[in-house]
Amino acid sequence: MMSEINGEEKKKVKKEGFFKNVLKSIKSFEKYEDFGLEGIGKTSKYLIKIVAIFTLTVTIMAMYKFSNSLNNALAYFDENVSSLIYEDGILQVNNNEKLEVNSQNYITGKVIFDTSELTEEKINEYRENLKNEANGIVLLKDKMILKTEMLATISETSYKDFFARYGVNSLDKQSILDYFNNNTIGIYSSLFITLYIYMFSIYIASILVDSLVLGALGYITARIIGMKIKFSASFSMGVHALTLPLLLNILYVIFNGITGYTIKYFQFMYTAISYIYIITAILIIKSDYIKRKEEIEKIKSVQEQIREQIEYEKQKKEEKDEKEKEEAEKQKQKNKEEKERKKREKSPDIGDKPEGSNV
């Protein structure tokens, strides 16, 4: 329909604040026509702002979880690791006795310390154990085996390669505790910035794809019901249709971060709400367009009647003026003839004998 609207007089979209647009995106379906006319540039700015807010919330809650996990891990490390020595690429923990921790309260999930002499068969067994874990780390004598939920793969790194990046040649238990206690602000700040940039890049790409899918859905829906609409306009409406699902997602992230409770079908609800919004907006725009078209036809009909009435009155006036003009001409001619007649009566004809003449 946007092309049809563009065929008529285009609307000038009034510039409004970000939070007003957020509110309108949630409760005012009739404003989606304006969103469709705002242009890709303005829509992109709106998308970046709302993704930035969402990412900020997610990052804060991730840091909250990280802080709790780090504190729990350091407390457990202090209580259960009696000795830790790293030197020349070799690690020794608790005199090479095996120590295993499996708790989601810690950052890495499952943690296994085993710095004894191990066979390749035993190391392969540890690798297999990590495959069944979302997050986990095995600290061996000369290397670490790591599995993270984000990467979903197992990676291995030697201590020499890992600590060489930071210029560390030796470590002990107390130096590790001192490092975390003395550099808390620096650790949290650097991790927050890194995590925010990383998550923002992921979410902006993901939500952009969602917007394109919603734009395609709106475009197809409009075609089905006989509307002409540009894909760019449908995309802009799709971005605004994601507003409520993203706000609900923010609330869910906060709720989940504090309580740990998970809503099983939240992602389905997130998608369903956005689909309902874009389809409802398209149908309302169609309905409003039909109403406006009917009103325009009524106005045109009234204008035509008025124009005909004006033409009729004009014609009547012209006829009246013409008639008056003819009457005036007749009267003028009559007056002229009357004047000639009187003149003739006053002047004698040539050859007539004057009265009282003796000739």
C-alpha positions as a Markdown table, in Angstrom:
| # | Residue | x | y | z |
|---|---|---|---|---|
| 1 | Met | 0.0 | 0.0 | 0.0 |
| 2 | Met | 2.9 | 2.4 | 0.5 |
| 3 | Ser | 3.3 | 2.9 | -3.2 |
| 4 | Glu | -0.4 | 3.7 | -3.4 |
| 5 | Ile | -0.1 | 6.2 | -0.6 |
| 6 | Asn | 3.0 | 7.6 | -2.3 |
| 7 | Gly | 0.9 | 8.1 | -5.4 |
| 8 | Glu | -1.2 | 10.4 | -3.4 |
| 9 | Glu | 0.1 | 13.2 | -1.2 |
| 10 | Lys | 3.0 | 11.8 | 0.9 |
| 11 | Lys | 2.8 | 12.2 | 4.6 |
| 12 | Lys | 5.6 | 14.1 | 6.4 |
| 13 | Val | 6.7 | 11.8 | 9.3 |
| 14 | Lys | 7.1 | 13.9 | 12.3 |
| 15 | Lys | 10.4 | 13.5 | 14.1 |
| 16 | Glu | 9.9 | 12.1 | 17.6 |
| 17 | Gly | 12.0 | 10.8 | 20.5 |
| 18 | Phe | 13.2 | 7.2 | 20.7 |
| 19 | Phe | 11.1 | 6.3 | 23.8 |
| 20 | Lys | 8.0 | 7.8 | 22.2 |
| 21 | Asn | 8.5 | 5.5 | 19.2 |
| 22 | Val | 9.0 | 2.6 | 21.6 |
| 23 | Leu | 5.7 | 3.3 | 23.2 |
| 24 | Lys | 3.9 | 3.7 | 19.9 |
| 25 | Ser | 5.5 | 0.5 | 18.5 |
| 26 | Ile | 3.9 | -1.4 | 21.4 |
| 27 | Lys | 0.4 | 0.1 | 21.6 |
| 28 | Ser | -0.4 | 2.0 | 18.4 |
| 29 | Phe | -0.9 | -0.2 | 15.4 |
| 30 | Glu | -2.2 | 2.8 | 13.4 |
| 31 | Lys | 1.3 | 4.4 | 13.6 |
| 32 | Tyr | 2.9 | 1.5 | 11.7 |
| 33 | Glu | 2.1 | 3.3 | 8.5 |
| 34 | Asp | 4.3 | 6.2 | 9.6 |
| 35 | Phe | 7.0 | 3.7 | 10.6 |
| 36 | Gly | 6.9 | 2.3 | 7.0 |
| 37 | Leu | 7.4 | 5.8 | 5.6 |
| 38 | Glu | 10.3 | 6.8 | 7.9 |
| 39 | Gly | 13.1 | 5.4 | 5.7 |
| 40 | Ile | 15.8 | 2.8 | 6.2 |
| 41 | Gly | 18.3 | 5.3 | 7.8 |
| 42 | Lys | 15.9 | 6.2 | 10.7 |
| 43 | Thr | 14.8 | 2.6 | 11.1 |
| 44 | Ser | 18.5 | 1.5 | 11.4 |
| 45 | Lys | 19.1 | 4.0 | 14.1 |
| 46 | Tyr | 16.1 | 2.8 | 16.0 |
| 47 | Leu | 17.3 | -0.8 | 15.6 |
| 48 | Ile | 20.8 | 0.0 | 16.9 |
| 49 | Lys | 19.5 | 1.8 | 19.9 |
| 50 | Ile | 17.1 | -0.9 | 21.0 |
| 51 | Val | 19.7 | -3.6 | 20.4 |
| 52 | Ala | 22.2 | -1.6 | 22.5 |
| 53 | Ile | 19.8 | -1.4 | 25.4 |
| 54 | Phe | 19.1 | -5.1 | 25.1 |
| 55 | Thr | 22.8 | -6.0 | 25.0 |
| 56 | Leu | 23.5 | -3.8 | 28.0 |
| 57 | Thr | 20.9 | -5.6 | 30.0 |
| 58 | Val | 22.3 | -9.0 | 28.9 |
| 59 | Thr | 25.9 | -8.0 | 29.7 |
| 60 | Ile | 25.0 | -6.7 | 33.1 |
| 61 | Met | 23.2 | -9.9 | 34.0 |
| 62 | Ala | 26.1 | -11.9 | 32.6 |
| 63 | Met | 28.5 | -9.9 | 34.7 |
| 64 | Tyr | 26.3 | -10.5 | 37.8 |
| 65 | Lys | 26.4 | -14.3 | 37.2 |
| 66 | Phe | 30.2 | -14.1 | 36.5 |
| 67 | Ser | 30.8 | -12.2 | 39.8 |
| 68 | Asn | 28.8 | -14.8 | 41.8 |
| 69 | Ser | 30.6 | -17.7 | 40.0 |
| 70 | Leu | 34.0 | -16.1 | 40.4 |
| 71 | Asn | 33.5 | -15.5 | 44.1 |
| 72 | Asn | 32.3 | -19.1 | 44.6 |
| 73 | Ala | 35.2 | -20.5 | 42.6 |
| 74 | Leu | 37.8 | -18.5 | 44.5 |
| 75 | Ala | 36.3 | -19.6 | 47.8 |
| 76 | Tyr | 36.3 | -23.2 | 46.7 |
| 77 | Phe | 39.8 | -22.9 | 45.4 |
| 78 | Asp | 41.1 | -21.4 | 48.6 |
| 79 | Glu | 39.5 | -24.2 | 50.7 |
| 80 | Asn | 40.2 | -27.2 | 48.6 |
| 81 | Val | 43.4 | -26.6 | 46.8 |
| 82 | Ser | 46.1 | -26.9 | 49.4 |
| 83 | Ser | 49.0 | -26.3 | 47.0 |
| 84 | Leu | 49.5 | -25.2 | 43.4 |
| 85 | Ile | 52.8 | -24.7 | 41.7 |
| 86 | Tyr | 53.4 | -23.8 | 38.1 |
| 87 | Glu | 57.0 | -23.5 | 36.7 |
| 88 | Asp | 58.6 | -24.2 | 33.3 |
| 89 | Gly | 55.3 | -25.3 | 31.7 |
| 90 | Ile | 54.5 | -27.9 | 34.4 |
| 91 | Leu | 51.6 | -27.7 | 36.8 |
| 92 | Gln | 51.3 | -29.5 | 40.2 |
| 93 | Val | 48.1 | -29.3 | 42.2 |
| 94 | Asn | 47.6 | -31.0 | 45.7 |
| 95 | Asn | 50.7 | -33.1 | 45.2 |
| 96 | Asn | 49.3 | -34.5 | 42.0 |
| 97 | Glu | 46.2 | -35.9 | 43.6 |
| 98 | Lys | 43.0 | -35.8 | 41.5 |
| 99 | Leu | 40.4 | -33.2 | 42.4 |
| 100 | Glu | 37.1 | -33.0 | 40.6 |
| 101 | Val | 34.4 | -30.3 | 40.9 |
| 102 | Asn | 31.1 | -30.4 | 39.0 |
| 103 | Ser | 28.9 | -27.4 | 39.8 |
| 104 | Gln | 27.0 | -24.8 | 37.7 |
| 105 | Asn | 27.8 | -22.3 | 40.4 |
| 106 | Tyr | 31.3 | -21.9 | 39.0 |
| 107 | Ile | 32.3 | -20.2 | 35.8 |
| 108 | Thr | 33.7 | -23.2 | 34.0 |
| 109 | Gly | 31.1 | -25.8 | 35.1 |
| 110 | Lys | 32.9 | -29.1 | 35.5 |
| 111 | Val | 36.6 | -28.7 | 36.7 |
| 112 | Ile | 39.1 | -31.6 | 37.0 |
| 113 | Phe | 42.6 | -31.3 | 38.4 |
| 114 | Asp | 44.8 | -34.2 | 37.6 |
| 115 | Thr | 48.5 | -33.4 | 37.3 |
| 116 | Ser | 49.8 | -36.9 | 37.7 |
| 117 | Glu | 51.5 | -38.9 | 35.0 |
| 118 | Leu | 48.6 | -40.0 | 32.7 |
| 119 | Thr | 48.3 | -42.4 | 29.8 |
| 120 | Glu | 46.8 | -41.3 | 26.5 |
| 121 | Glu | 43.9 | -43.6 | 27.2 |
| 122 | Lys | 43.1 | -41.7 | 30.4 |
| 123 | Ile | 43.4 | -38.3 | 28.7 |
| 124 | Asn | 41.0 | -39.6 | 26.0 |
| 125 | Glu | 38.6 | -40.6 | 28.7 |
| 126 | Tyr | 38.7 | -37.0 | 30.1 |
| 127 | Arg | 38.0 | -35.7 | 26.6 |
| 128 | Glu | 34.9 | -37.9 | 26.3 |
| 129 | Asn | 33.7 | -36.7 | 29.7 |
| 130 | Leu | 33.8 | -33.1 | 28.5 |
| 131 | Lys | 31.7 | -33.9 | 25.4 |
| 132 | Asn | 28.7 | -34.4 | 27.7 |
| 133 | Glu | 29.2 | -31.1 | 29.5 |
| 134 | Ala | 28.1 | -27.6 | 28.5 |
| 135 | Asn | 31.2 | -26.1 | 30.1 |
| 136 | Gly | 34.2 | -27.8 | 31.5 |
| 137 | Ile | 38.0 | -27.8 | 31.9 |
| 138 | Val | 40.6 | -30.4 | 32.7 |
| 139 | Leu | 43.9 | -29.2 | 34.1 |
| 140 | Leu | 46.6 | -31.8 | 33.4 |
| 141 | Lys | 50.3 | -31.7 | 34.1 |
| 142 | Asp | 51.4 | -29.8 | 30.9 |
| 143 | Lys | 48.2 | -28.6 | 29.2 |
| 144 | Met | 44.5 | -27.8 | 29.7 |
| 145 | Ile | 41.5 | -29.2 | 27.9 |
| 146 | Leu | 38.6 | -26.8 | 27.5 |
| 147 | Lys | 35.0 | -27.1 | 26.5 |
| 148 | Thr | 32.6 | -24.1 | 26.4 |
| 149 | Glu | 29.0 | -23.8 | 25.5 |
| 150 | Met | 29.7 | -20.9 | 23.2 |
| 151 | Leu | 32.3 | -22.8 | 21.1 |
| 152 | Ala | 30.7 | -26.2 | 21.4 |
| 153 | Thr | 34.0 | -27.8 | 20.6 |
| 154 | Ile | 36.9 | -29.1 | 22.7 |
| 155 | Ser | 40.2 | -27.2 | 22.6 |
| 156 | Glu | 43.6 | -28.0 | 24.0 |
| 157 | Thr | 46.3 | -25.5 | 25.0 |
| 158 | Ser | 49.7 | -26.1 | 26.6 |
| 159 | Tyr | 50.6 | -24.0 | 29.6 |
| 160 | Lys | 53.7 | -22.7 | 28.0 |
| 161 | Asp | 51.7 | -21.2 | 25.1 |
| 162 | Phe | 49.0 | -19.9 | 27.3 |
| 163 | Phe | 51.1 | -18.2 | 29.9 |
| 164 | Ala | 53.6 | -16.9 | 27.3 |
| 165 | Arg | 50.9 | -14.5 | 26.1 |
| 166 | Tyr | 50.9 | -12.8 | 29.5 |
| 167 | Gly | 54.6 | -13.1 | 30.3 |
| 168 | Val | 54.1 | -15.5 | 33.2 |
| 169 | Asn | 56.8 | -18.0 | 34.0 |
| 170 | Ser | 55.7 | -19.2 | 37.4 |
| 171 | Leu | 52.6 | -19.3 | 39.6 |
| 172 | Asp | 51.5 | -20.4 | 43.0 |
| 173 | Lys | 48.2 | -20.5 | 44.9 |
| 174 | Gln | 48.7 | -17.3 | 46.8 |
| 175 | Ser | 49.8 | -15.3 | 43.7 |
| 176 | Ile | 46.6 | -16.4 | 42.0 |
| 177 | Leu | 44.4 | -15.3 | 44.9 |
| 178 | Asp | 46.3 | -12.0 | 45.2 |
| 179 | Tyr | 45.9 | -11.3 | 41.5 |
| 180 | Phe | 42.1 | -11.7 | 41.6 |
| 181 | Asn | 41.7 | -9.8 | 44.9 |
| 182 | Asn | 43.9 | -6.8 | 43.8 |
| 183 | Asn | 42.6 | -6.5 | 40.2 |
| 184 | Thr | 38.9 | -7.0 | 40.6 |
| 185 | Ile | 37.9 | -3.7 | 39.0 |
| 186 | Gly | 40.3 | -4.1 | 36.1 |
| 187 | Ile | 39.1 | -7.7 | 35.5 |
| 188 | Tyr | 35.4 | -6.7 | 35.5 |
| 189 | Ser | 35.9 | -3.6 | 33.4 |
| 190 | Ser | 37.9 | -5.3 | 30.6 |
| 191 | Leu | 35.5 | -8.3 | 30.7 |
| 192 | Phe | 32.4 | -6.1 | 30.5 |
| 193 | Ile | 33.7 | -4.1 | 27.5 |
| 194 | Thr | 34.8 | -7.3 | 25.7 |
| 195 | Leu | 31.6 | -9.1 | 26.4 |
| 196 | Tyr | 29.4 | -6.1 | 25.4 |
| 197 | Ile | 31.1 | -5.7 | 22.0 |
| 198 | Tyr | 31.0 | -9.4 | 21.4 |
| 199 | Met | 27.4 | -9.8 | 22.3 |
| 200 | Phe | 26.3 | -6.6 | 20.5 |
| 201 | Ser | 27.8 | -7.9 | 17.3 |
| 202 | Ile | 25.9 | -11.2 | 17.7 |
| 203 | Tyr | 22.6 | -9.7 | 18.7 |
| 204 | Ile | 22.6 | -7.0 | 16.0 |
| 205 | Ala | 23.1 | -9.7 | 13.3 |
| 206 | Ser | 20.5 | -12.0 | 14.8 |
| 207 | Ile | 17.8 | -9.3 | 15.3 |
| 208 | Leu | 18.6 | -7.9 | 11.8 |
| 209 | Val | 17.8 | -11.3 | 10.4 |
| 210 | Asp | 14.6 | -11.5 | 12.4 |
| 211 | Ser | 13.6 | -8.0 | 11.0 |
| 212 | Leu | 14.2 | -9.2 | 7.5 |
| 213 | Val | 12.1 | -12.3 | 8.0 |
| 214 | Leu | 9.3 | -10.1 | 9.5 |
| 215 | Gly | 9.7 | -7.7 | 6.6 |
| 216 | Ala | 9.3 | -10.6 | 4.1 |
| 217 | Leu | 6.2 | -11.8 | 6.1 |
| 218 | Gly | 4.7 | -8.4 | 6.0 |
| 219 | Tyr | 5.4 | -8.0 | 2.3 |
| 220 | Ile | 3.8 | -11.4 | 1.4 |
| 221 | Thr | 0.8 | -10.7 | 3.7 |
| 222 | Ala | 0.3 | -7.3 | 2.0 |
| 223 | Arg | 0.4 | -8.9 | -1.5 |
| 224 | Ile | -2.1 | -11.6 | -0.5 |
| 225 | Ile | -4.7 | -9.0 | 0.7 |
| 226 | Gly | -4.1 | -6.9 | -2.4 |
| 227 | Met | -1.8 | -4.2 | -1.1 |
| 228 | Lys | 1.1 | -2.7 | -2.8 |
| 229 | Ile | 4.0 | -2.1 | -0.4 |
| 230 | Lys | 7.7 | -1.7 | -0.7 |
| 231 | Phe | 10.0 | -4.2 | 1.0 |
| 232 | Ser | 11.9 | -1.3 | 2.7 |
| 233 | Ala | 8.6 | -0.1 | 4.3 |
| 234 | Ser | 7.8 | -3.7 | 5.4 |
| 235 | Phe | 11.3 | -4.0 | 6.9 |
| 236 | Ser | 10.8 | -0.8 | 8.9 |
| 237 | Met | 7.5 | -2.1 | 10.3 |
| 238 | Gly | 9.2 | -5.4 | 11.1 |
| 239 | Val | 11.9 | -3.7 | 13.2 |
| 240 | His | 9.2 | -1.9 | 15.2 |
| 241 | Ala | 7.2 | -5.1 | 15.5 |
| 242 | Leu | 10.2 | -6.6 | 17.4 |
| 243 | Thr | 10.0 | -3.9 | 20.1 |
| 244 | Leu | 7.6 | -5.6 | 22.5 |
| 245 | Pro | 9.3 | -9.1 | 22.2 |
| 246 | Leu | 12.7 | -7.4 | 22.9 |
| 247 | Leu | 11.4 | -5.6 | 26.0 |
| 248 | Leu | 9.9 | -8.9 | 27.2 |
| 249 | Asn | 13.2 | -10.6 | 26.5 |
| 250 | Ile | 15.0 | -7.9 | 28.7 |
| 251 | Leu | 12.6 | -8.6 | 31.5 |
| 252 | Tyr | 13.1 | -12.4 | 31.1 |
| 253 | Val | 16.9 | -12.0 | 31.1 |
| 254 | Ile | 16.7 | -10.1 | 34.4 |
| 255 | Phe | 14.2 | -12.6 | 35.9 |
| 256 | Asn | 16.3 | -15.5 | 34.8 |
| 257 | Gly | 19.5 | -14.0 | 36.0 |
| 258 | Ile | 18.1 | -13.4 | 39.5 |
| 259 | Thr | 16.0 | -16.5 | 40.0 |
| 260 | Gly | 17.6 | -19.0 | 37.5 |
| 261 | Tyr | 14.0 | -19.9 | 36.4 |
| 262 | Thr | 13.7 | -20.8 | 32.7 |
| 263 | Ile | 10.6 | -20.4 | 30.5 |
| 264 | Lys | 10.5 | -23.3 | 28.2 |
| 265 | Tyr | 8.7 | -21.8 | 25.3 |
| 266 | Phe | 9.8 | -18.2 | 25.6 |
| 267 | Gln | 11.5 | -18.2 | 22.2 |
| 268 | Phe | 8.3 | -19.4 | 20.6 |
| 269 | Met | 6.4 | -16.6 | 22.3 |
| 270 | Tyr | 9.0 | -14.1 | 21.2 |
| 271 | Thr | 8.5 | -15.1 | 17.6 |
| 272 | Ala | 4.7 | -15.4 | 17.8 |
| 273 | Ile | 4.3 | -11.9 | 19.2 |
| 274 | Ser | 6.4 | -10.3 | 16.5 |
| 275 | Tyr | 4.5 | -12.1 | 13.8 |
| 276 | Ile | 1.1 | -11.1 | 15.3 |
| 277 | Tyr | 2.3 | -7.4 | 15.4 |
| 278 | Ile | 3.4 | -7.2 | 11.7 |
| 279 | Ile | 0.3 | -9.0 | 10.4 |
| 280 | Thr | -2.1 | -6.9 | 12.5 |
| 281 | Ala | -0.3 | -3.7 | 11.5 |
| 282 | Ile | -0.7 | -4.6 | 7.8 |
| 283 | Leu | -4.4 | -5.5 | 8.2 |
| 284 | Ile | -5.1 | -2.2 | 10.1 |
| 285 | Ile | -3.3 | -0.2 | 7.4 |
| 286 | Lys | -5.4 | -1.9 | 4.7 |
| 287 | Ser | -8.6 | -1.2 | 6.7 |
| 288 | Asp | -7.6 | 2.5 | 7.2 |
| 289 | Tyr | -6.7 | 2.8 | 3.5 |
| 290 | Ile | -10.1 | 1.5 | 2.5 |
| 291 | Lys | -11.9 | 3.9 | 4.8 |
| 292 | Arg | -9.8 | 6.8 | 3.5 |
| 293 | Lys | -10.5 | 5.8 | 0.0 |
| 294 | Glu | -14.3 | 5.8 | 0.7 |
| 295 | Glu | -14.0 | 9.1 | 2.4 |
| 296 | Ile | -12.1 | 10.5 | -0.6 |
| 297 | Glu | -14.8 | 9.2 | -3.0 |
| 298 | Lys | -17.5 | 10.9 | -0.9 |
| 299 | Ile | -15.5 | 14.1 | -0.9 |
| 300 | Lys | -15.1 | 13.9 | -4.7 |
| 301 | Ser | -18.8 | 13.2 | -5.1 |
| 302 | Val | -19.7 | 16.3 | -3.0 |
| 303 | Gln | -17.1 | 18.4 | -4.8 |
| 304 | Glu | -18.6 | 17.3 | -8.2 |
| 305 | Gln | -22.1 | 18.3 | -7.0 |
| 306 | Ile | -20.8 | 21.6 | -5.8 |
| 307 | Arg | -19.0 | 22.1 | -9.1 |
| 308 | Glu | -22.2 | 21.3 | -11.1 |
| 309 | Gln | -24.2 | 23.7 | -8.9 |
| 310 | Ile | -21.7 | 26.4 | -9.4 |
| 311 | Glu | -21.7 | 25.8 | -13.2 |
| 312 | Tyr | -25.5 | 25.9 | -13.2 |
| 313 | Glu | -25.6 | 29.1 | -11.2 |
| 314 | Lys | -23.0 | 30.6 | -13.5 |
| 315 | Gln | -25.0 | 29.6 | -16.6 |
| 316 | Lys | -28.2 | 31.1 | -15.1 |
| 317 | Lys | -26.4 | 34.3 | -14.3 |
| 318 | Glu | -24.9 | 34.4 | -17.8 |
| 319 | Glu | -28.4 | 33.9 | -19.3 |
| 320 | Lys | -29.9 | 36.5 | -17.1 |
| 321 | Asp | -27.1 | 39.0 | -18.0 |
| 322 | Glu | -27.6 | 38.2 | -21.7 |
| 323 | Lys | -31.3 | 38.8 | -21.3 |
| 324 | Glu | -30.9 | 42.0 | -19.5 |
| 325 | Lys | -28.4 | 43.1 | -22.1 |
| 326 | Glu | -30.9 | 42.3 | -24.9 |
| 327 | Glu | -33.6 | 44.2 | -23.0 |
| 328 | Ala | -31.2 | 47.1 | -22.6 |
| 329 | Glu | -30.4 | 47.1 | -26.3 |
| 330 | Lys | -34.1 | 47.0 | -27.2 |
| 331 | Gln | -34.9 | 49.8 | -24.8 |
| 332 | Lys | -32.0 | 51.8 | -26.2 |
| 333 | Gln | -33.2 | 51.2 | -29.8 |
| 334 | Lys | -36.8 | 52.1 | -28.7 |
| 335 | Asn | -35.6 | 55.3 | -27.1 |
| 336 | Lys | -33.6 | 56.2 | -30.2 |
| 337 | Glu | -36.6 | 55.7 | -32.5 |
| 338 | Glu | -38.8 | 57.7 | -30.1 |
| 339 | Lys | -36.3 | 60.5 | -30.2 |
| 340 | Glu | -36.2 | 60.4 | -34.0 |
| 341 | Arg | -39.9 | 60.5 | -34.2 |
| 342 | Lys | -40.1 | 63.6 | -32.0 |
| 343 | Lys | -37.5 | 65.3 | -34.0 |
| 344 | Arg | -39.4 | 64.7 | -37.2 |
| 345 | Glu | -42.5 | 66.2 | -35.6 |
| 346 | Lys | -40.8 | 69.3 | -34.6 |
| 347 | Ser | -39.1 | 70.0 | -38.0 |
| 348 | Pro | -41.4 | 70.8 | -41.1 |
| 349 | Asp | -41.0 | 69.0 | -44.4 |
| 350 | Ile | -39.2 | 70.8 | -47.3 |
| 351 | Gly | -41.7 | 72.7 | -49.6 |
| 352 | Asp | -44.4 | 73.1 | -47.0 |
| 353 | Lys | -45.9 | 76.7 | -47.0 |
| 354 | Pro | -45.2 | 78.6 | -43.9 |
| 355 | Glu | -48.2 | 79.7 | -42.1 |
| 356 | Gly | -49.1 | 83.5 | -42.2 |
| 357 | Ser | -47.0 | 84.2 | -45.3 |
| 358 | Asn | -48.2 | 86.9 | -47.7 |
| 359 | Val | -46.2 | 85.6 | -50.6 |
